[in-house]
Amino acid sequence: MQHPSLTKGLLKTFFALLLLPSCAFSGENASGEITVPEIVVTATKTEETPFSLPVSIETVSSSDIEREVAENSSELIEKVPGVSIEGSGMWEAAPVIRGFSGTRTLVLIDGDRENNLWAGRDPLTPFFGVADIERIEILKGPSSVLYGSDALGGVINFITKKPDFALNDGWSFAPEASGTYSSVDEGWQGNVALGGGGNGFDFRIDASSRDHGDYTDGNGNKIANSQFEAMSLGAQGRYMIDDQHEVSLSYRHTGIDDKGVPQKNNAPWSHFTKFDTDTWKAAYTARQLGAIEELLLKGWLVDQERVYDGRINSSTQPMYTLKNNRIDTGAKGASLQLTFAPTRQNTLVTGLDYVHENAESVEKQIKKKTSNGKTAKEITFPPVSNAHRDHIGFFAQDKHVFHNGSVLMGGLRYDYFSADAEDALFRTVVYEPDGQTVKKVVEEVNAFKEKSDQALTASLGYAHPLNKTVNLTANIATGFRSPDMFERFSTRGGSYIILGDPDLDAEYSWNIDSGIKIKSETLTGSFSIFYSWVENYIDLKSNPDVTFNGMETKTYVNVPEAEVYGFDGGVTWRPAEHLSLFGNIASVIGKNTTDGHRLNTIPPLNGLVGFRWEDSINSTSNWWIELNSEIFDNQENPAPNEKATPGYAVFNVRSGIRFNRNIALSVAVDNIFDRAYRSHLNYADFLYEPGINLKTSLKVTL
């Protein structure tokens, strides 16, 4: 049972924390840790301190990752203010930044747009393990000038671990190993890695394995088809030709052998039996080439194959469906980036990007009678026809630092997209009662055509220092998103057919963001308010008067106008040497301004409050303990096709010890009161979230 009054009380407690006399707003660190000045690269594509920039950027540090004892990457970012997770179960997840869901939030890996067709719609599928992540940078707000399409809500950049031995005079090696256990799904993760090098060369190789069973929810029920099993291998190397030039190569293979897809108590089995991804990357870096401060040339190639297999029982007829589909997708891209620093106060970054995506797929559904298992109907179709999309973009962004420390940053970008697909044949074979004799064959074609989009985007931001610890920021920007291949070229079937529309217009947004940043020895924080107006917002609508192959349909359509607005921020206060108090809060409202309805996948008002105590054992060892609570208010104003959800609060505790700087033992208990609750952003609104979960992790570095 949910307790809205408890939720509201905890939210009031958070606001009280914000109003402490010496308090400030925070957001520079997802879990509230006060650290030495940090460096980020996602905001400008160059190394910068986030405090001085006029944009809202968060970081999840390596110590945050160690404390979280996360089973997957979504757990590492869901506590960042303004960031939510939509999905189904524990392994199908996509980020939502400030109410912008789906491919409106761009996920990068080491700054590269690796995510191809399917990964872009489910980008947090664990193609690599948590143990491979060094840190995460989250840029909130439209970032189309630097990153092009898909960055309306912002950018999440997963930065993986890299070797750093090339400058050593002699050879050295650093092996590491880690293991994690979680009780809610009896899950195990293991990772081993070896880094080393010297004399201008370094390398890192790693391997990991994950095996998780069905999880148990807060009601004590096992959630069928929520399991996960995978392994991955990676290798990377770097050679420094001299002080100015270096090249690097990397390869990663991830094989997901079993990824469950929960259904509503009507599926004996429903899972991906194959979800393999291979990624190749190469880069060349040159520095101090006359007027060019840095030249960075990168290329990458991704191949992915996924196979789904399931038996879905009908809830209305004495029948069941055997469903199997295969989607092969690929993506390849290249980028050239040039950085100029004509003066000490001025930095200009320019570049161009190219990405090619392709997909082919086939699905077969065999509908059988429950009484005798005989076939009644076979349906064959391509969920996405043989399709491709090409994207090229040119950008320039300039940052100028004035003598008083204020920063002015502005940029322009041009993007061009071209997409096309073959027509989709939807074929239905109906059988006689004997299950073998064909009664009739019905075929219908979903016709597609080539479509192109282009856009010019711009941004202008200003950060003004009130003093050494307080910055005021303002940023205005436009954003752009070309429809993805699912929205343009879908012919997906189930109880109804989802039809893509090749004539969809691209989304275009106008945005404003204003805030405050504070950073001192005892206080760290930021707070922002934002407003976005979106033209041609893409939504999925029912077609009550349109059928396809005899079935009801839904179609992607453009909503003429939509708006998204709200605020987010947080606070960290260190009143004593070993004690930290922290919290964050986020609120967003999304509306279809044409009809006044709310938009889909808008999270309710939510926040986090907690404290951490850290102390040393001796000169080389330390320990810590943390208690926090995640708080979600009621979502009483859902979209027309969504259900309202009650509020809830979940309490978590974490603790750990680090011995001699190279052995770390971490323990966490999530949902310590085993509360049964539903997330408003769960694709499957019948699912309850995981119950109490004991997690422990051991990491050894030599």
Order of alpha helices (4+ residues) and beta strands (2+ residues): alpha-beta-alpha-alpha-beta-beta-beta-alpha-beta-alpha-beta-beta-beta-beta-beta-beta-beta-beta-beta-beta-beta-beta-beta-beta-beta-beta-beta-alpha-beta-beta-beta-beta-beta-beta-beta-beta-beta-beta-beta
